[in-house]
Amino acid sequence: MALIVDPDLLADSAADDGSQEAYISTSAKTIKLTQVGNLSSDGVTLKALYSYLKEQWKNDPLSKNLAAFQFPMVPITDESYEFVGGWDLANDASRYLIRTAGWTVRNVAGAATQMWAGVIGLGSIESNDQLYYWQGGATSPVNFQLQGQVNQAVQIYKDDDGDGNTAEGSDFDRRTSLTLYVREQGQLFGQASLSDIGVTTMQPIAYRFPISTGADLKIVAADTAIKASGTGYPADTAPYDGMSITYHATPQSRALQGGSYNFGVIIDANGQTLQKVYEFIQYALRQDADIDADAGSVTGKIAKALAHYVGDTLYTDVSDNSQGGGTGVFIDDFATADVNSVYFTDNTGATRNFAYTATVTFNFNDNLVNDGSAKWWAYFTTLPGAGNDWGESGAVLVDDGSAADMTGTIAGASVTKTFDYDGNVQGGRTAATDAPITVVAIGLATGQYVKATGTIERSKSNSVSLVAPLERNYLNP
């Protein structure tokens, strides 16, 4: 079936027996909606219900003497109405069938006892995605009634006796906080709050929130690969069971390019790749459980996002941290090969990163590999100072990322070294600039002397190949 916008598709029951789409009770002053006949879970617009009630009051087809009672509704706009004179929808089942509108309920004295806002999602959502919402404070996240993109009313105000005091009994005033979420396994997260639509205090009208999702290509592991049961926290399957998220009460300093910076949320990657720790983060943020490894309490499914990918680069986000240590997010103990594939947001909101570590692979041909005594060296081709270029007595060996000379015996077809691209200032060279290098190798029995040149660029794919002629003349009996 489809959303009802035509009042002619509604009919009144003579008794509260569920035989028709609506039942008007003059004694209880309620309108009850039932999913029967033309009315399905697709619901009915409040404008159509208002129009239907006008026709019922005018025509009174079941002789209920409706004109003897105050008409139940007052229109404010096409998407905002009031139930007046003590009239109301009969139950939440009826309220959750209303689409594309908000409303106020007023008692016989004219005081507001309820306010409902229409919540409409705009964007691409799969039909089986379960959206949910959170109204802030100590409230719990609540699933919307139906899966797929949302069009449902949410109660934002409750004052049973209409005295204006919402701090008593079960009364509440939640007009200033509402966040929508969609967080499905293997999908990009979607989230929208009042600030995203420029609203500070909600009114009983319809609101449209931009919220969408899509395939997350960085999620490979199934939930059962992280938690054997497929749900809950913490993880209990290696290597995810060694990962954690801690919301600190004090700032945590980490050394990065340019200095040390403070972060409030620290993620332990357990020595794994960024992609795996991202899988762990996204899993944790879908759990209705405390994900804080420290003494605080943070419910995963309403916690703010912690990281996102742009291409193959991971960026941490500005999070929430009620513990007080700051909102910056840092990842500890991740695979060193990923050091140049991540940017961190610190407590000031600034983006930080490690100094860029380039890699260079030196390839050796069989004559060098099979020699058994072959050795290689990598020098800077030219440097700013005097007497320190290759070919001069003060030639400088290139340091690798751990400040060790790039040289060694040849034991295989290749060797890969790191290079502190952003920090290397050997021989007075300028950091963060390409480094021309000269690489030489020599063997004894099978490998002749060979020289090759190359450049270490800001890249992970630098390479230099040394192809030595076959040695035919060396002899040391």
Residue, then its C-alpha position, 0 to 999 in steps of 0.5 A: m500500500a501507499l501513504i494515504v493523502d486522500p481522506d476518502l481512503l479512511a472510514d470510521s468504525a461504529a465501535d472500537d473493533g478495528s474493522q475500519e481505518a479510524y475510530i472516533s470516540t466522543s466519550a474518550k475524545t480520541i481518534k484511533l487509527t488501525q492498520v486495516g483496509n487502506l491504512s498500512s504501515d505507510g501511514v497517513t498524513l495529518k492533513a489527510l486525517y484533518s480533512y477526513l475529520k472535517e467530512q465526518w463532522k459535516n456528514d456524520p455517516l454513523s450518526k454519532n452526533l459529532a456536531a454536538f462535540q468540539f471539532p478536534m483539530v485546529p490547522i496551523t500549517d499543512e504540516s502543523y496542527e493542534f488537537v484541542g478541547g481535550w481531544d487526542l490520538a488514542n495511543d502511540a500506535s496511532r501517533y506513529l502512523i502520522r506522516t509529514a507533520g507535527w502537532t500539539v495536544r491541548n487540554v480543555a483549558g487550552a494548556a499544552t500537554q504534548m508536542w510531537a515533531g515530524v522527523i523526515g530523513l532526506g538521502s539514500i537509505e537502504s530499505n532494511d537500514q534501521l535508523y534510530y534517534w537520541q534526545g540527549g542527556a540521560t535518555s537512551p537511543v530509540n529505534f524508529q518504528l520502521q526500517g528504511q528512510v524515516n518519516q515519523a513523529v517523535q514526542i518532544y514535550k510532555d506535561d501531563d497536567g499542563d501546568g508548564n512544569t516539566a520537571e515533575g513525574s514523567d514529564f519532559d521537555r526535549r525540544t533542544s536536542l535530537t540526533l538521528y543515526v544510521r550505523e549498519q555493518g559494512q556501511l558508511f555511518g550517517q548522522a544528523s542533528l538539529s544544528d545541521i538544519g539550523v534549529t536550536t529549539m524544535q516546534p511541533i512541525a515537520y523537520r527534514f534531516p539530511i541523512s544517508t549511507g552507502a557501502d563502506l569499502k574499508i570494512v571487510a571483517a564480519d561482526t562475528a570476526i570481532k565478537a564471536s556472538g556478533t554483538g556486544y562489547p568488548a571484542d573477544t576475537a584476535p586481533y581485535d580483542g587487544m584493541s581499546i578506546t579510552y576517553h581520558a580525563t586529562p590530555q594525553s601528549r603525543a610527539l608528531q611532526g612539529g612537536s608534541y600535541n594533546f589528545g583526549v581520546i586514545i585508541d590502542a590498535n594492538g599493532q594492527t593495520l589502520q584498516k583493522v583498527y577502523e573496523f574495530i572502531q566502527y564495530a564499537l560505535r554500533q554497540d549499545a554498550d559502554i566502550d570506554a576502557d577507562a572509568g567513564s561511561v560512553t555508549g557506543k551507538i550514540a558516541k560521536a564518530l572517531a575516524h573516517y577514510v578519504g581514499d586510503t588515508l585515515y583521518t581521526d575526527v573531533s569527538d565528544n569526551s565528557q571525561g574532560g581530557g579533550t576531544g582530539v583522537f589519536i591512535d597508538d600502536f598501529a602497524t608502522a607501515d601505515v605511518n604515512s596513511v593517517y592524520f590526527t585531529d588534536n584537542t585544538g581541532a588542528t590536523r597533525n601527522f607523523a613526519y613523512t617516511a618515504t621508502v626506497t627499494f634497492n633491487f639486485n640482479d643475480n650476479l650480485v645475489n649469487d656472489g656471496s660476498a657482495k655489498w652495497w652502499a647508498y650515498f647522497t649524490t650532492l649536498p650543500g657543503a664542500g667535499n661531501d658529494w659522492g666521488e669525494s672523500g667526505a661522501v655521506l651515506v644516506d641514513d634510513g628512518s632509524a638513523a642507520d647507514m644505508t649499506g649492507t651485504i647483499a643477501g637477496a634480490s631486494v632490500t627496502k629502507t625507510f627515509d625520514y623525508d620530512g626530517n632528514v638534514q644530513g650534510g646541510r640538506t633541506a628537509a622535505t625535499d627530494a634526495p638524489i642518491t648514488v648507489v654502488a655495489i660490488g661483489l667478488a666471484t660473480g658480481q662486478y662493480v656497478k653504480a646507479t643513480g636515483t632520487i628519493e621522492r615523497s613516495k612509497s614506491n622509490s626504487v633503484s636497480l643495480v645490475a652488475p655484469l658477470e665477473r669473469n676475471y676476479l681470482n684469489p686462489 
